[in-house]
Amino acid sequence: MQAPYRKAFYDGLGRQMTTRRHPVHSLALVALVAMAFVADAQAQGYPNRPVTFVVPFAPGGLSDVPARVLAAEMQERIGVPIVVENKPGASGVTGATSVWRAEPDGYTLLVNALADVQNLHYIPVPYNAVTDFALIGQITDGPPLVLVVNARLPYKSVAELIADAKTNPSKISFGTSGPASSPIIAVTQLNALAGTRIVDVPYRGSGQAAVAVATGEIQGAFVFYSNAKPLSDDGKVRALAVSSPRRLAGWPDIPTMAELGFPGFDHRGFVGLAAPGKTPAPIIAFLNKHLNEVIATEAFRQRMAALGMMPPSDNTPERFVDFLRRQTARQAEFAKLSGHAPMAPQR
């Protein structure tokens, strides 16, 4: 049988040249197979040493407390210690960047929060909060912001507050906590919707702003539920509204901002768990499984309820990705109210 025709190639001197398959393609295939084998081996042996939860905020904050409760319960289930490490700075960017750059082996995880998608629209960040991490799942939903005023002031409703703010422009000051934070975004939205000019006064956090309202240093603030409820119970502040779609079970007499004529006034935090990008899928599935087991317990639910938080439902990595994408788009709309254009991640 005649051999298949093969075209001959000649060099510039007329000499026939032989053709060979380039070894680069074979080496690349081998490298890909090796990488897949290593990732699979890592996943099968996971975990065999301590895991670190990086909280990109100070101890005792809204991300820190759920992370520590989760870590204490989850380490019993996975069989290795879970260490909570606080790395505050740059509105959460410092800690998140350290996890983004960590090895994708499941041993360094990020306790992420709403600040991750808010930051993108206000300050430069080196990563994309959705696509540059392997998202594991939510830990909690909430807490919402609560509009509080000093208890000695005459305002008994949001309508009375707004009426005075319109009559006396710039008279009322609200405490906030940074340019990319929920309290200042809520003040900006209220000013835009109500036609007021409430002045924002920056503090180091929602807790400090709440204390400033209680002492009369400022007239009011949007502060998180966990800061507002104790001061309200003590009679130091008066809660006028909550920024959640529905009234809170633990505070049923406080109306929502939507009820009061401010549609879309929804400012709630969240706490989640994420790994560096390219973390093997079996490790993500393993962590999601044990995360969901912990947050489904009644003990966890009760601890979070005291903070105005609740565990999410249908808590899959895919759902968390979709949730963060929607939050990113929502925060972009809020940013436009204050004249900020969404910023692309700095690569």
C-alpha positions in Angstrom: 0.0 0.0 0.0 1.3 3.4 -0.9 2.3 5.5 2.1 0.2 8.6 2.8 1.5 11.6 1.0 3.6 13.9 3.2 4.7 17.3 2.0 8.4 17.9 2.1 9.9 21.2 3.3 13.2 22.6 2.1 15.6 25.1 3.7 17.2 28.0 1.8 19.9 25.7 0.4 17.5 23.2 -1.1 18.0 20.5 1.6 15.0 18.5 2.7 14.0 19.1 6.3 12.3 16.6 8.5 9.2 17.7 10.5 8.7 16.9 14.2 5.9 17.5 16.6 7.0 20.4 18.9 7.5 19.2 22.4 6.0 22.3 24.0 2.5 21.1 23.5 3.2 17.8 25.1 4.9 19.5 28.0 1.9 21.8 28.5 -0.4 18.9 28.6 1.7 17.1 31.1 1.8 20.2 33.3 -1.9 20.5 33.2 -2.4 16.9 34.2 0.2 17.3 37.0 -1.6 20.4 38.3 -4.9 18.6 38.4 -3.3 15.7 40.2 -1.8 17.9 42.8 -5.0 19.8 43.3 -6.9 16.5 43.7 -4.3 15.2 46.2 -4.6 18.4 48.2 -8.3 18.1 48.3 -8.2 14.5 49.4 -5.9 15.2 52.3 -7.7 18.4 53.4 -7.5 19.5 56.1 -4.4 18.3 57.9 -3.3 21.5 59.7 -4.9 24.7 61.2 -7.1 26.9 59.0 -7.0 30.7 59.3 -10.1 32.9 59.0 -8.8 36.4 58.1 -11.2 39.1 59.4 -10.3 42.4 57.6 -11.7 44.5 60.5 -11.0 45.1 64.2 -11.9 42.6 66.9 -15.4 42.7 68.2 -17.0 44.1 65.0 -19.9 42.9 62.9 -17.7 40.5 60.9 -15.5 39.4 63.8 -18.2 38.0 66.1 -20.0 35.7 63.6 -16.5 34.5 62.4 -15.5 33.5 65.9 -18.7 31.8 66.7 -18.5 29.9 63.4 -14.8 29.0 63.9 -15.4 27.6 67.4 -18.1 25.3 66.1 -16.7 24.4 62.7 -13.3 23.3 64.0 -15.0 20.5 66.0 -16.5 19.2 62.8 -13.4 19.4 60.5 -11.0 18.1 63.0 -8.3 20.9 63.0 -8.1 24.2 64.8 -9.5 27.3 63.1 -7.6 30.5 64.0 -9.3 33.9 63.6 -6.8 36.6 62.6 -7.8 40.3 62.5 -6.1 42.3 59.7 -7.8 45.7 59.7 -7.0 48.5 57.4 -8.1 50.5 54.3 -11.8 49.7 54.9 -11.1 45.9 54.7 -8.8 46.0 51.7 -5.7 45.1 53.6 -7.0 41.8 55.0 -8.8 40.9 51.8 -5.7 41.5 49.7 -3.6 39.2 51.9 -6.1 36.3 51.3 -6.3 37.1 47.5 -2.5 36.6 47.4 -2.5 33.5 49.6 -2.0 30.0 48.3 -5.2 28.5 47.1 -5.0 25.5 49.3 -8.0 26.1 51.7 -5.9 27.1 54.7 -6.3 30.9 54.4 -9.9 32.1 54.1 -11.5 35.5 54.0 -14.4 36.5 56.2 -15.9 38.9 53.7 -18.6 41.5 54.1 -20.6 44.3 52.3 -17.5 46.5 52.4 -15.9 44.3 49.8 -18.4 45.4 47.1 -18.9 48.9 48.4 -15.1 49.6 48.3 -15.0 49.0 44.5 -17.1 52.1 43.9 -15.2 54.5 46.2 -11.5 53.5 46.6 -9.0 51.6 44.4 -8.7 47.9 45.2 -6.4 45.4 43.6 -9.0 42.6 43.2 -12.5 41.9 42.1 -14.6 40.8 45.2 -16.6 38.4 43.1 -14.4 36.9 40.4 -11.0 36.9 42.1 -12.1 34.7 45.1 -13.6 31.2 45.3 -16.8 32.0 47.2 -17.8 29.4 49.8 -21.1 30.8 51.3 -22.7 33.3 53.5 -22.4 33.1 57.3 -25.2 35.6 58.1 -27.6 38.0 56.5 -27.9 41.4 58.2 -27.8 43.3 60.4 -29.8 46.3 59.1 -29.1 49.9 59.8 -31.4 51.7 62.2 -32.2 55.4 62.1 -31.7 56.7 65.7 -31.9 60.2 67.2 -30.9 61.5 70.6 -33.7 60.6 73.0 -33.9 64.2 74.3 -34.8 65.6 70.9 -38.4 66.2 70.0 -38.5 64.0 66.9 -41.0 61.2 67.3 -41.0 60.1 63.7 -38.9 60.3 60.5 -41.5 62.8 59.1 -40.8 65.2 62.0 -37.1 64.9 61.5 -37.3 65.6 57.8 -39.6 68.6 58.3 -37.1 70.2 60.7 -34.2 69.4 58.4 -36.0 71.1 55.5 -36.9 74.2 57.6 -33.4 74.5 59.0 -31.0 73.3 56.3 -27.7 71.9 57.6 -28.8 72.1 61.3 -29.0 68.3 61.7 -25.8 66.2 61.8 -25.6 62.4 61.5 -22.6 60.3 62.4 -21.1 58.2 59.7 -18.1 55.8 59.5 -16.1 56.4 56.3 -16.7 57.2 52.6 -17.5 53.7 51.5 -19.7 52.6 54.4 -23.4 51.9 54.8 -24.1 54.8 57.2 -22.9 57.5 54.9 -24.5 55.8 51.9 -27.8 55.8 53.8 -27.5 59.5 54.7 -26.8 60.3 51.0 -29.8 58.3 49.9 -32.1 60.0 52.5 -30.9 63.5 51.4 -31.5 62.6 47.8 -35.0 61.2 48.4 -36.2 63.7 51.0 -34.6 66.8 49.7 -32.7 67.5 52.9 -29.1 68.5 53.6 -28.3 66.4 56.7 -24.6 66.9 57.4 -22.4 63.8 57.9 -19.8 63.7 60.7 -17.3 60.9 60.4 -16.5 58.5 63.3 -14.3 55.4 63.5 -17.3 53.1 63.3 -21.0 52.6 63.8 -20.5 52.0 67.5 -18.8 55.3 68.1 -21.4 57.1 66.1 -24.2 55.5 68.2 -22.5 56.7 71.4 -22.2 60.2 70.0 -25.9 60.3 69.4 -26.6 59.0 72.9 -24.4 61.8 74.4 -25.9 64.5 72.3 -22.7 65.2 70.4 -24.7 64.8 67.2 -28.4 64.6 66.5 -28.7 61.2 64.9 -27.2 58.5 62.8 -27.9 55.3 60.8 -26.2 52.7 63.0 -26.4 48.9 63.0 -29.0 47.1 65.0 -26.4 45.7 67.5 -25.3 49.2 68.4 -28.8 50.8 68.4 -30.9 48.3 70.4 -29.0 48.5 73.7 -28.9 52.3 73.7 -32.6 52.4 72.8 -33.4 49.9 75.6 -31.5 52.2 78.0 -33.5 55.2 76.8 -30.5 57.1 75.4 -31.6 57.1 71.8 -34.9 56.8 70.0 -35.2 54.5 67.0 -37.4 55.9 64.2 -37.0 53.4 61.4 -35.1 50.3 60.2 -33.6 50.0 56.8 -34.7 46.4 56.0 -37.5 45.2 53.7 -39.5 43.9 56.7 -39.9 44.9 60.3 -37.6 43.1 62.7 -39.0 40.2 64.8 -37.2 41.6 67.9 -38.3 45.1 67.3 -41.8 44.9 65.7 -43.0 48.4 66.6 -40.2 50.1 64.6 -41.4 50.8 61.0 -39.3 50.3 57.9 -38.1 53.2 55.8 -40.0 51.7 52.8 -43.2 51.8 54.9 -42.6 55.5 55.5 -42.4 56.3 51.8 -38.8 55.6 50.9 -38.8 52.6 48.5 -35.6 50.8 48.0 -34.2 52.0 51.3 -32.5 48.7 52.1 -29.2 48.8 53.9 -28.2 45.5 55.5 -24.8 44.0 56.0 -23.8 40.4 55.5 -20.9 38.2 56.5 -19.5 35.5 54.3 -16.6 33.1 53.7 -14.3 33.0 50.7 -11.1 31.4 49.6 -8.3 32.6 47.2 -9.2 32.1 43.6 -8.4 28.6 42.0 -8.9 26.8 45.3 -9.9 23.3 44.3 -13.7 22.7 44.0 -13.7 19.7 46.4 -12.2 21.9 49.2 -14.9 24.6 48.6 -17.6 21.9 48.7 -16.2 20.5 51.9 -16.1 23.9 53.6 -19.6 24.9 52.4 -21.0 21.6 53.8 -19.6 22.2 57.3 -20.4 25.9 57.2 -24.0 25.1 56.5 -24.1 22.5 59.3 -23.0 25.0 61.8 -25.3 27.9 60.8 -28.3 25.6 60.8 -28.0 24.9 64.5 -30.4 26.6 66.9 -27.5 27.7 69.1 -25.9 29.6 66.2 -29.3 31.2 65.2 -29.9 32.5 68.7 -26.4 34.0 68.9 -26.9 35.8 65.6 -30.4 36.9 66.4 -29.1 38.9 69.3 -27.0 40.9 66.8 -29.9 41.4 64.4 -28.5 38.8 62.0 -29.9 35.5 60.6 -28.4 32.6 58.6 -29.2 32.6 54.9 -31.2 29.8 53.2 -30.1 27.8 50.1 -26.5 28.6 50.9 -24.5 27.4 48.0 -21.3 28.9 46.5 -23.3 29.6 43.3 -26.0 31.5 45.2 -23.3 33.5 47.0 -21.8 34.5 43.7 -25.1 35.7 42.4 -25.8 37.5 45.7 -22.5 39.4 45.5 -23.1 40.3 41.8 -26.4 41.8 42.7 -25.0 43.7 45.6 -22.2 45.1 43.5 -24.7 46.5 41.0 -26.9 47.8 43.8 -24.0 49.6 45.5 -23.0 51.1 42.1 -26.4 52.8 42.0 -25.9 54.1 45.6 -22.5 55.4 44.6 -24.0 57.5 41.8 -26.1 59.4 44.3 -23.0 60.8 45.8 -21.2 61.5 42.5 -19.0 58.5 42.5 -18.4 56.5 39.3 -17.8 52.8 39.8 -14.1 52.0 39.6 -12.5 49.0 37.9 -10.2 46.8 40.0 -6.6 47.9 39.9 -4.5 45.1 38.3 
